[in-house]
Amino acid sequence: MQQYVILRHNHPELHWDLMLEEGDVLKTWRLPQPPEIDPASDETSLDLTAEALPDHRLVYLEYEGPVSGDRGEVSRWDRGTFTLLERSEDQLVALLTGEELAGRLTLKKQDSENRWSLNYTAFF
């Protein structure tokens, strides 16, 4: 099983970093909000725009605190493991099992190099 983490990051503006372990790096996407769904609502899925970021070091699976270069602070919002179901240059599908999330994550590359669409469907 591979690990994932979602970090709350307050620089340059508040956002969440989704990080998926791939080999010796973390594939990373910036999210405008965490991919959470209220279990009391009728909704079971959520769509967000995600921005691909450069790979991050594995240390971020455990690290919380200030980021070097005066780039704010990070705190863990969620962590867990994932099972990769599909991976291509333009798409990633995984099942997440974490402290906050349990569901299917689909990331699809959009027209620009860094823009992706994210769909998260919760298993309630």
N, C-alpha and C positions, 0 to 999 in steps of 0.2 A: 504494500500500500504506500502510496505517495502522500506527502503532507501538503496542506494548504494553510494559509493564514489570511485574514483580512485585517488590515491596520487602519485605524483612524489617524489621518495625517492633517495637520493644521497649516500646511504651507504649500504653495503660495496662498491658497484659500482652502477652506475645510473640504476634504474629500476622503474617500476610502480606497486603499490599495489592495486589490485582490492579487494574491501571489500563489502560484501553483508550482510545486517542486517538479523540475524536469532535469534529471541528471545532477550536475553540480551547481545549478542556478535556479532562481525563482522567476518564472515567466510572470510578468506583472502588467496589470491593467488598472488605470485610475477610474474610479466610479464616483458619480455625483452624490450618491447616497448608498447606504448598505443595502444589500439585496434581501431585506427582511419582509415577511408577509405576516400580517396580523392573523393568528389562527381563528380569531372571533369573526373575521370578515368572510364574505362569500368568495373572495379572490383566492386562487391557489397558485397564480403565477404573476411574475413581474418582469417588465421589459425596461432596460436601461441602455443608455449609450455608454460605451467604455472606450477609453483611450489607451492604446498600447504604449507602455513605457519600456525603457531599456531593462534588460535582465538585472535582477538584484541578487545579492549574496545570500546564501542559506542562513546566515546569522539572523536574518529578519524573521525566521520561524519562531525565534525565542525573544528577540530584542524588543524592548520598549524603552523610550526615553528620547533625548535630544538627537537630532540627525546632524552629522558633520556639515560644515560649511554654512552654519546658521540657517538651516533649512527646516526649522520648526521641530516638532516632536511627534512621535508616533506612539500609539497605544493599541493594544490588541482588542479588536472587536469580536473576532471569532477565530477558531483554529480547529483543525481536525484532519481527517484523511479523505482521499478521493480515489475513485476507481475510474481510470480513463477508458471511455467506451469508443471514442473516435478521435483521431487527430490527423489533420491535414494542414496545409499552409494557410487555408482560408477558414477552417472550422475546428472547434474543439468541443467535445461533449464529455461530461464527467458526472458521476454520482458523488455528491458531497455528504459526508457524515461528520458533523462538527458539534461544537458546544451550542451554537445558535442555529445552524442550518442543517437540514436534512432534505436533500432533493436533487433534482437534475439541473445541471448548469450547461447552457449552450452558448458558446461565443462564436459569432460569425463575422468575418472581415467584411467591411463595407468598401465603398469606392475609394477612399483615401487610405494611405498606407497605415496610419495609426488609428483609424476609426473602426470600432467593432460594435456590434449589437450584442447585448447580453440578455438572455432569457433565463430566469430561474423559476422552476416549478417545485413547490414544496410538497413533501410527502407528509401529510397530517394523519 
